Amino acid sequence: MNKYSDISNEFVEQLRSTKNLSIKTITAYLSDLKDFNNYMLDNEINEYTVVKYISYLMDTRKLADSTINRKLIVLKMFFAYMHQKGYTNKNYFSHVFKFKKERRLPKTLTTKEVFAILKEVNQRLENSNTDIAKWRNTRNLALLDILICTGIRIEEASNIALSDIITSEHTILIHGKGRKQRLIYISCQETWNNIMQWIKLRGKTDIHTDKLFVNRYGNQISIHGIEYVFKNIKQSTKINEKATPHYLRHTFATNLLANGADLRSVQELLGHSSVATTEIYTEVSIKRKRQVLNKFNYRNKL
């Protein structure tokens, strides 16, 4: 262990006591700093340290741009902290230019593919021949439908509590990233009915949590459990075999914009801190582009 390990723990402890960060975020910070500390075992800290570290992450580790950028966000705060506390003579991170990520378009499903998911899980529910099968398929239908209808993250779906549901308003309180909360409205009556049907059956087993979605043991369903549910349904359909539950979030956002929703509203619905994060979805809205060009392109009238 090198001397930066102790400083890292000190730095994260300060963040824990002064910032409103989730346990997941704190854990990620510790992991990224441990990764950097391991690199520093064979390297000296100077103005080239971070540049060399970036090259190492890109060329040797071959990490994705998004992963590298996340690590650099943590290091930027860490280097500033070390300089502020006098552990270094200068803030060596100030020599680093902004790391520019490759702008990748979000992956989506077609409307036909989303329909195939709903059709498959509905058929499984209809064909349920035992109480446990009916319980499981009712849960899966409500779970997948809420992801499709609202575009919430799977972690957010996992964390929904019964007390978060405002029945009279068809509204659910979502606990998002950075402990930010937002209200979402269930606009589709069929989706709402699926949720209510699940709540009726949910209590027919031994439940050990107030979370809406639970596993067969009566505990809160994990994000891995949700991923398994999606994968199981996906394998019985003809949709993109590489699809993940996050594709549903991208599909939700893209279709909102394609159908005329404004960027600011989509940002709020998705729980993005910055509208810049939401702007990427405008790139995949082919339908919207076609509408704009058909209506406004001057070449059409020449």
C-alpha positions as CSV (number, residue, x, y, z in Angstrom):
1,M,0.0,0.0,0.0
2,N,1.4,3.4,-0.9
3,K,1.0,6.7,0.9
4,Y,-1.8,7.8,-1.4
5,S,-4.1,5.0,-0.1
6,D,-4.3,6.7,3.3
7,I,-5.0,10.1,1.7
8,S,-7.6,8.5,-0.5
9,N,-9.5,7.2,2.5
10,E,-9.2,10.6,4.2
11,F,-10.5,12.3,1.0
12,V,-13.5,9.9,0.7
13,E,-14.3,10.2,4.4
14,Q,-14.6,14.0,3.9
15,L,-16.9,13.5,0.9
16,R,-19.0,11.1,3.0
17,S,-19.5,13.7,5.7
18,T,-19.9,16.8,3.6
19,K,-21.6,15.7,0.4
20,N,-25.0,14.0,0.0
21,L,-23.6,11.0,-1.9
22,S,-25.1,7.6,-2.1
23,I,-23.3,4.5,-0.8
24,K,-23.0,3.3,-4.4
25,T,-21.2,6.5,-5.4
26,I,-18.8,6.4,-2.4
27,T,-18.0,2.7,-3.2
28,A,-17.3,3.7,-6.9
29,Y,-15.0,6.5,-5.8
30,L,-13.0,4.2,-3.5
31,S,-12.7,1.6,-6.3
32,D,-11.4,4.3,-8.8
33,L,-8.9,5.7,-6.3
34,K,-7.7,2.2,-5.4
35,D,-7.1,1.6,-9.1
36,F,-5.1,4.8,-9.3
37,N,-3.1,4.0,-6.2
38,N,-2.1,0.6,-7.6
39,Y,-0.8,2.4,-10.7
40,M,1.1,4.8,-8.5
41,L,3.1,1.9,-6.8
42,D,5.5,2.0,-9.8
43,N,5.2,5.7,-10.7
44,E,6.1,9.1,-9.2
45,I,3.6,11.9,-9.0
46,N,4.4,14.9,-11.2
47,E,2.7,17.0,-13.9
48,Y,2.7,14.1,-16.3
49,T,1.2,11.5,-13.9
50,V,-2.4,11.9,-15.0
51,V,-1.5,12.1,-18.7
52,K,0.5,8.8,-18.4
53,Y,-2.4,7.3,-16.4
54,I,-4.9,8.1,-19.2
55,S,-2.6,6.5,-21.7
56,Y,-2.3,3.4,-19.5
57,L,-6.1,3.2,-19.2
58,M,-6.6,3.6,-23.0
59,D,-3.7,1.6,-24.4
60,T,-3.0,-1.1,-21.8
61,R,-6.3,-1.5,-20.1
62,K,-8.4,-0.5,-23.2
63,L,-11.2,0.8,-21.0
64,A,-14.2,2.5,-22.5
65,D,-14.2,6.3,-22.8
66,S,-17.0,6.6,-20.3
67,T,-15.1,4.6,-17.7
68,I,-12.0,6.7,-18.1
69,N,-13.9,9.9,-17.9
70,R,-15.6,8.7,-14.6
71,K,-12.2,7.9,-13.1
72,L,-10.8,11.3,-14.1
73,I,-13.7,13.1,-12.5
74,V,-12.8,11.5,-9.2
75,L,-9.1,12.2,-9.7
76,K,-9.8,15.9,-10.4
77,M,-11.3,16.2,-7.0
78,F,-8.6,14.1,-5.4
79,F,-5.7,16.1,-6.7
80,A,-7.4,19.4,-5.7
81,Y,-7.8,17.9,-2.2
82,M,-4.2,16.9,-2.0
83,H,-3.0,20.3,-3.0
84,Q,-5.4,22.1,-0.7
85,K,-4.2,19.9,2.3
86,G,-0.5,20.4,1.4
87,Y,0.2,16.9,0.4
88,T,1.5,18.1,-3.0
89,N,3.3,21.4,-4.0
90,K,0.9,22.0,-6.8
91,N,-2.3,20.6,-8.3
92,Y,-0.9,18.4,-11.0
93,F,-4.3,17.8,-12.5
94,S,-4.4,21.4,-13.7
95,H,-2.0,20.4,-16.5
96,V,-4.6,18.0,-17.9
97,F,-6.8,19.0,-20.8
98,K,-10.4,17.9,-20.7
99,F,-10.8,14.3,-21.8
100,K,-13.1,14.2,-24.8
101,K,-15.3,11.1,-24.9
102,E,-16.4,9.5,-28.1
103,R,-20.0,10.5,-28.7
104,R,-21.9,7.3,-28.9
105,L,-25.6,7.1,-29.8
106,P,-27.8,5.5,-27.3
107,K,-29.0,2.0,-28.3
108,T,-32.8,1.6,-28.6
109,L,-35.4,-1.0,-29.5
110,T,-38.1,-0.6,-32.2
111,T,-41.7,-0.2,-31.2
112,K,-42.2,-3.7,-32.6
113,E,-39.6,-5.1,-30.3
114,V,-41.1,-3.5,-27.2
115,F,-44.5,-4.8,-28.2
116,A,-42.9,-8.3,-28.5
117,I,-41.6,-8.0,-24.9
118,L,-45.1,-7.1,-23.6
119,K,-46.7,-9.8,-25.7
120,E,-44.4,-12.5,-24.3
121,V,-44.8,-11.6,-20.7
122,N,-48.6,-11.3,-21.1
123,Q,-48.7,-14.7,-22.7
124,R,-46.7,-16.2,-19.8
125,L,-49.1,-14.7,-17.4
126,E,-52.1,-16.1,-19.2
127,N,-50.5,-19.6,-19.4
128,S,-49.6,-19.6,-15.7
129,N,-50.7,-23.0,-14.3
130,T,-49.6,-22.6,-10.7
131,D,-50.0,-19.9,-8.1
132,I,-46.2,-19.2,-7.9
133,A,-46.1,-18.9,-11.7
134,K,-48.9,-16.4,-11.7
135,W,-47.2,-14.5,-8.9
136,R,-43.9,-14.3,-10.8
137,N,-45.4,-13.4,-14.1
138,T,-47.7,-10.8,-12.6
139,R,-44.6,-9.2,-11.1
140,N,-42.6,-9.4,-14.3
141,L,-45.4,-7.8,-16.3
142,A,-45.7,-4.9,-13.8
143,L,-41.9,-4.5,-13.6
144,L,-41.2,-4.5,-17.4
145,D,-44.2,-2.3,-18.1
146,I,-43.1,0.4,-15.7
147,L,-39.6,0.4,-17.3
148,I,-41.2,0.8,-20.7
149,C,-43.8,3.3,-19.7
150,T,-41.6,5.7,-17.6
151,G,-38.0,5.1,-18.7
152,I,-36.8,4.9,-15.1
153,R,-33.4,3.2,-14.4
154,I,-33.5,-0.4,-13.1
155,E,-32.0,0.7,-9.8
156,E,-34.8,3.2,-9.4
157,A,-37.4,0.5,-10.1
158,S,-35.7,-1.7,-7.5
159,N,-35.9,1.1,-4.9
160,I,-39.6,1.9,-5.3
161,A,-41.4,1.5,-2.0
162,L,-45.1,1.0,-1.5
163,S,-45.2,4.3,0.3
164,D,-43.8,6.0,-2.8
165,I,-47.0,5.2,-4.7
166,I,-49.7,7.9,-4.7
167,T,-52.7,5.9,-5.9
168,S,-55.1,8.8,-6.2
169,E,-52.7,10.6,-8.6
170,H,-51.4,7.6,-10.6
171,T,-48.0,8.9,-9.5
172,I,-44.8,7.4,-8.1
173,L,-42.0,9.0,-6.2
174,I,-38.7,8.0,-7.8
175,H,-35.4,8.1,-5.8
176,G,-32.8,8.9,-8.5
177,K,-29.0,9.4,-8.7
178,G,-27.4,11.6,-6.1
179,R,-30.4,11.1,-3.8
180,K,-32.5,13.3,-6.0
181,Q,-36.2,12.7,-6.1
182,R,-38.7,13.2,-8.8
183,L,-42.4,12.4,-9.4
184,I,-43.4,10.3,-12.4
185,Y,-46.9,10.0,-13.7
186,I,-48.2,6.7,-15.1
187,S,-49.9,7.9,-18.2
188,C,-50.9,4.5,-19.5
189,Q,-54.0,3.0,-17.8
190,E,-52.9,-0.5,-18.7
191,T,-49.5,0.0,-17.0
192,W,-51.2,1.3,-13.9
193,N,-53.6,-1.7,-13.9
194,N,-50.6,-4.1,-14.1
195,I,-49.0,-2.4,-11.1
196,M,-52.2,-2.5,-9.1
197,Q,-52.7,-6.2,-10.0
198,W,-49.1,-7.0,-8.8
199,I,-49.7,-5.2,-5.5
200,K,-52.7,-7.4,-4.9
201,L,-50.8,-10.6,-5.4
202,R,-47.5,-9.3,-3.8
203,G,-48.8,-9.7,-0.3
204,K,-49.8,-13.4,-0.8
205,T,-46.2,-14.5,0.1
206,D,-44.0,-13.8,3.1
207,I,-42.6,-10.3,2.4
208,H,-39.6,-8.9,4.3
209,T,-39.5,-5.4,2.8
210,D,-41.7,-2.5,1.9
211,K,-40.2,-2.4,-1.6
212,L,-42.7,-2.8,-4.5
213,F,-40.8,-5.4,-6.4
214,V,-39.6,-8.4,-4.5
215,N,-37.9,-11.7,-5.4
216,R,-39.2,-15.2,-4.5
217,Y,-37.7,-14.9,-1.1
218,G,-39.7,-11.9,-0.2
219,N,-36.7,-9.5,-0.3
220,Q,-36.2,-6.4,-2.5
221,I,-35.4,-7.5,-6.1
222,S,-31.8,-6.5,-7.0
223,I,-30.7,-4.8,-10.3
224,H,-29.2,-8.2,-11.2
225,G,-32.6,-9.8,-10.6
226,I,-34.2,-7.3,-12.9
227,E,-31.6,-7.9,-15.6
228,Y,-32.3,-11.7,-15.3
229,V,-36.0,-11.1,-15.7
230,F,-35.4,-9.0,-18.9
231,K,-32.9,-11.5,-20.3
232,N,-35.2,-14.4,-19.7
233,I,-38.1,-12.6,-21.6
234,K,-35.7,-11.4,-24.3
235,Q,-34.5,-14.9,-25.1
236,S,-38.1,-16.0,-25.9
237,T,-38.6,-13.1,-28.4
238,K,-36.9,-12.1,-31.6
239,I,-35.6,-8.8,-30.4
240,N,-32.0,-7.6,-30.4
241,E,-30.0,-10.3,-28.6
242,K,-27.6,-7.6,-27.2
243,A,-30.4,-5.6,-25.6
244,T,-30.3,-4.8,-21.9
245,P,-33.0,-3.2,-19.7
246,H,-31.3,0.2,-20.3
247,Y,-32.4,0.0,-23.9
248,L,-35.9,0.6,-22.6
249,R,-34.9,3.9,-21.1
250,H,-33.2,5.0,-24.3
251,T,-36.3,3.9,-26.3
252,F,-38.6,5.8,-24.0
253,A,-36.6,9.1,-24.3
254,T,-36.1,8.8,-28.1
255,N,-39.8,8.3,-28.7
256,L,-40.8,11.2,-26.5
257,L,-38.6,13.5,-28.6
258,A,-39.8,11.9,-31.9
259,N,-43.4,12.6,-30.9
260,G,-42.8,16.3,-30.1
261,A,-41.8,16.5,-26.5
262,D,-39.4,19.3,-25.6
263,L,-35.9,18.6,-24.4
264,R,-36.4,20.2,-21.0
265,S,-39.4,18.0,-20.2
266,V,-37.6,14.9,-21.2
267,Q,-34.6,15.9,-19.0
268,E,-36.9,16.2,-16.0
269,L,-38.7,12.9,-16.8
270,L,-35.4,11.0,-17.0
271,G,-33.9,12.7,-14.0
272,H,-30.8,14.1,-15.8
273,S,-28.9,16.8,-13.9
274,S,-27.9,18.5,-17.1
275,V,-29.9,18.9,-20.4
276,A,-26.6,18.2,-22.2
277,T,-27.0,14.5,-21.1
278,T,-30.5,14.4,-22.7
279,E,-29.4,16.1,-26.0
280,I,-27.9,12.8,-27.2
281,Y,-31.3,11.4,-27.7
282,T,-32.1,14.0,-30.4
283,E,-29.4,12.3,-32.5
284,V,-31.4,9.1,-32.8
285,S,-34.8,10.6,-33.4
286,I,-35.0,9.8,-37.1
287,K,-38.7,10.4,-37.2
288,R,-38.3,13.9,-35.8
289,K,-35.5,14.7,-38.3
290,R,-37.7,13.5,-41.2
291,Q,-40.6,15.7,-40.0
292,V,-38.4,18.8,-39.7
293,L,-36.7,18.3,-43.1
294,N,-40.0,17.6,-44.9
295,K,-41.5,20.7,-43.4
296,F,-38.6,23.2,-43.4
297,N,-35.9,22.2,-45.9
298,Y,-35.9,24.9,-48.6
299,R,-34.7,22.5,-51.2
300,N,-38.1,20.8,-51.2
301,K,-39.5,23.9,-52.9
302,L,-36.9,24.6,-55.5
